[in-house]
Amino acid sequence: MMKFAVFGEPIQHSLSPQIHQQFGLQAGLKLEYLRILTPPKDLKKRFYEFVEQGGSGANFTLPLKELATDLADQVEDVSLQTGATNTLVQRGTQWVATNTDGLGLVSDLLRKFGSLQDKKILMLGAGGAARGVLPALLAQNPRTLHIANRTPERAERLVNDAFRFHQEAPLSAGALTLMPDPDFDLIINATSSGLDQEKPKIKESLLKSKPFCYDMVYGDKQTPFLEWASGRNCEVADGLGMLVGQAAESFRRWTGVMPDVGTVILRVRKQLSQV
């Protein structure tokens, strides 16, 4: 039996065990997937205990994504570029650090929005969530990608960090209240405003061109940002597909099998509605 786990604090809310069990059923694989409550100071101890017990793949959530890279023998470019690791893959006696968050987001956007090539994208927020998906978004060759944040200096720092790896990237940064071009094809909310039942403080004029609006936060009902956008006739989607998509990419790296995410998204959505 294959043994996987997700490490974090808090961790009890994680849907990863249910998602990966569904993937295992699809693939005909017997697996165990654990939630392991892990304060940052205990990460190395808990991880190596898991390995000694036969663990063969691991995920990491808040607040451990930056620390998890230190557990690896090899670090893939995406973890170096994002400064974060959400997946460790075992290769013989070596552990390889990677980050599947961006692939999860992009795969969901390709399903729900379509090609990102030559599109004008606005990303709200410049924290860990935005940093974790930026390389994958740039790989889709958008026309422009503007990062807006409550404190513009943080957005500028993220863009400057990205330029180290993507020198010709069509990136810009600024404050939430000042946009270089209000006409976007896609707006991605990478802030945690939805968790606080709040909407990012952006102007209604941003919705004039009816951009597709995506919130990385998910739940049993629409976030205030998505309610606001859908009320103004914009197409919207939450981040549940991103969650399942990043898990699917981890599963593929561990097992060699790419699961069907569509059926799992529907199952998890139903589960959320019953909570």
C-alpha positions in Angstrom: 0.0 0.0 0.0 1.3 3.5 -0.9 1.5 6.0 1.9 1.1 9.8 1.4 0.4 12.7 3.8 -0.2 16.4 4.0 1.6 18.4 6.7 0.4 21.7 8.0 -1.0 23.7 10.9 -4.0 23.8 11.0 -4.7 20.6 9.0 -8.0 19.1 10.1 -9.9 21.1 7.4 -7.8 19.6 4.6 -9.8 17.9 1.8 -6.6 16.2 0.5 -7.3 12.8 2.0 -10.7 12.5 0.3 -9.4 13.8 -3.0 -6.5 11.4 -3.1 -8.6 8.5 -2.1 -10.8 9.2 -5.1 -7.8 9.4 -7.3 -6.6 6.0 -5.9 -10.0 4.4 -6.7 -9.8 5.7 -10.3 -6.3 4.3 -10.7 -7.0 1.0 -8.9 -4.3 1.8 -6.4 -4.5 1.1 -2.6 -3.2 4.0 -0.7 -3.3 5.7 2.6 -3.3 9.5 2.9 -2.8 11.1 6.3 -3.3 14.6 7.8 -0.3 15.3 10.0 -0.6 18.3 12.3 2.9 19.9 12.1 4.0 23.2 13.8 6.9 24.7 11.8 9.5 23.8 14.5 8.5 20.1 14.3 8.6 19.7 10.5 11.8 17.8 10.1 11.0 15.5 12.9 7.4 14.7 11.7 8.5 14.3 8.1 11.3 11.9 8.9 9.0 9.9 11.1 6.6 9.6 8.2 9.4 8.4 5.9 10.5 5.8 8.4 7.0 4.5 8.5 7.0 4.0 4.7 5.9 7.4 3.4 6.5 7.7 -0.3 5.1 11.2 -1.1 4.2 14.3 0.8 2.2 17.6 0.4 2.7 20.7 2.4 0.2 23.5 3.2 0.4 26.6 5.3 2.6 27.6 7.1 5.1 25.1 5.8 5.6 25.7 2.1 8.7 27.8 2.4 10.3 25.4 5.0 9.5 22.2 3.0 12.1 23.0 0.4 14.8 22.4 3.0 13.8 18.8 3.3 14.7 18.0 -0.4 17.8 16.6 -1.9 16.9 18.2 -5.3 14.9 21.3 -5.9 13.0 21.8 -9.2 13.0 25.2 -10.9 9.4 25.9 -10.0 10.2 25.7 -6.2 13.2 27.9 -6.7 11.2 30.5 -8.6 8.2 30.5 -6.2 10.3 30.1 -3.0 7.8 27.5 -2.0 7.3 23.7 -2.1 3.9 22.0 -1.8 5.0 18.5 -3.0 8.0 16.2 -2.3 8.5 13.3 -4.7 10.6 10.3 -3.8 13.1 9.2 -6.4 15.1 6.2 -5.1 16.7 7.5 -1.9 16.3 11.1 -2.9 13.5 13.6 -2.3 12.6 16.1 -5.0 10.9 19.4 -4.2 8.3 20.8 -6.6 5.3 23.1 -6.5 2.1 22.0 -8.3 -0.1 25.0 -7.3 0.4 26.9 -10.6 -0.3 23.9 -12.7 -3.5 23.3 -10.7 -4.6 26.9 -11.4 -3.7 26.9 -15.0 -5.4 23.6 -15.7 -8.6 24.9 -14.1 -8.5 28.1 -16.1 -8.0 26.2 -19.3 -11.1 24.2 -18.6 -13.3 27.1 -17.5 -11.9 30.2 -19.3 -9.8 28.9 -22.2 -6.4 29.7 -23.5 -4.4 32.4 -21.6 -2.2 33.1 -24.6 -2.3 36.8 -25.6 -4.7 37.6 -22.8 -4.6 40.6 -20.4 -4.5 39.3 -16.8 -4.9 41.1 -13.5 -3.9 39.3 -10.4 -5.0 40.7 -7.1 -2.6 40.1 -4.2 1.2 39.6 -4.0 1.5 37.1 -1.2 2.4 33.4 -1.2 -0.6 32.4 -3.2 0.3 34.8 -6.0 4.0 34.0 -5.9 3.2 30.2 -6.1 1.3 30.5 -9.4 3.2 33.2 -11.2 5.6 31.0 -13.2 2.8 28.8 -14.5 0.8 31.8 -15.6 3.8 33.3 -17.4 4.4 30.0 -19.2 1.0 30.4 -20.9 2.3 33.5 -22.7 -0.3 36.2 -21.7 -0.1 39.6 -23.4 0.2 41.3 -20.0 0.1 40.3 -16.4 -0.4 43.1 -13.9 -0.1 42.4 -10.2 -2.1 44.8 -7.9 -1.7 44.8 -4.1 -2.9 46.9 -1.2 0.7 47.8 -0.6 2.2 48.3 -4.1 5.8 47.9 -2.8 5.1 44.2 -2.2 3.7 43.7 -5.7 6.8 45.5 -7.2 9.0 43.2 -5.1 7.2 40.1 -6.5 7.6 41.4 -10.1 11.3 42.2 -9.6 11.9 38.6 -8.2 10.1 37.2 -11.2 12.3 39.2 -13.6 15.3 37.2 -12.3 13.9 34.1 -14.0 11.7 35.6 -16.7 13.6 38.7 -18.0 11.2 39.4 -20.9 8.0 38.7 -19.0 5.1 41.2 -19.7 4.8 42.0 -16.0 3.8 45.2 -14.2 2.8 46.0 -10.6 1.0 48.7 -8.6 -1.7 49.5 -6.1 -5.2 48.1 -6.0 -6.6 51.6 -6.6 -4.5 52.5 -9.6 -4.5 50.3 -12.8 -2.5 51.1 -15.9 -5.3 49.6 -18.1 -8.7 48.8 -16.7 -9.5 46.5 -19.6 -8.6 42.9 -18.6 -9.7 39.6 -20.0 -9.2 37.7 -16.7 -9.0 38.8 -13.0 -7.6 36.4 -10.5 -8.1 37.1 -6.8 -5.1 35.7 -5.0 -5.8 37.5 -1.8 -7.3 35.9 1.3 -10.3 38.3 1.3 -12.8 35.5 0.6 -11.8 33.8 3.8 -12.7 36.9 5.7 -15.9 37.3 3.7 -14.6 40.5 2.2 -14.1 41.8 -1.4 -10.8 43.3 -2.6 -11.1 47.1 -2.7 -11.1 47.5 -6.4 -13.1 49.8 -8.7 -16.3 48.7 -10.4 -14.9 50.0 -13.7 -12.6 47.0 -13.9 -15.7 44.9 -14.7 -16.9 47.1 -17.5 -15.3 44.8 -20.2 -16.9 41.7 -18.5 -13.6 39.9 -17.6 -13.7 36.3 -16.3 -13.3 36.5 -12.5 -11.6 33.7 -10.6 -11.1 33.5 -6.8 -8.5 31.0 -5.4 -10.7 30.7 -2.3 -13.5 28.1 -2.4 -16.3 27.0 -0.2 -20.0 26.1 -0.1 -21.1 29.5 -1.5 -19.6 32.2 -3.6 -17.0 34.5 -2.1 -18.0 38.2 -1.9 -15.7 38.9 -4.9 -17.4 36.4 -7.0 -20.9 37.5 -5.9 -19.9 41.1 -6.8 -18.6 40.0 -10.2 -21.5 37.6 -11.1 -24.0 40.3 -10.1 -22.4 42.4 -12.8 -22.8 39.7 -15.5 -19.2 38.4 -15.4 -18.5 34.7 -15.6 -16.9 33.4 -12.4 -15.2 30.4 -10.8 -13.8 29.6 -7.4 -10.6 27.8 -6.5 -11.9 24.3 -5.9 -10.8 23.2 -9.4 -7.3 24.5 -8.6 -7.2 22.5 -5.3 -8.1 19.3 -7.1 -5.9 20.1 -10.0 -2.8 20.7 -7.9 -3.5 17.4 -6.0 -3.9 15.6 -9.4 -0.4 16.8 -10.5 1.1 15.6 -7.1 -0.6 12.3 -7.6 0.7 12.0 -11.1 4.2 12.7 -9.9 3.9 10.0 -7.2 2.2 7.3 -9.2 2.7 8.0 -12.9 -1.1 8.1 -13.3 -3.0 11.4 -14.2 -6.5 11.2 -12.6 -9.8 12.5 -14.0 -10.3 15.7 -12.0 -13.8 16.5 -13.3 -15.6 13.7 -11.4 -13.6 14.5 -8.2 -14.4 18.2 -8.4 -18.2 17.3 -8.6 -17.9 14.9 -5.7 -16.0 17.4 -3.5 -18.4 20.2 -4.5 -21.3 18.0 -3.3 -19.5 17.3 -0.1 -19.0 21.0 0.6 -22.7 21.7 0.0 -23.6 19.2 2.7 -21.3 20.7 5.4 
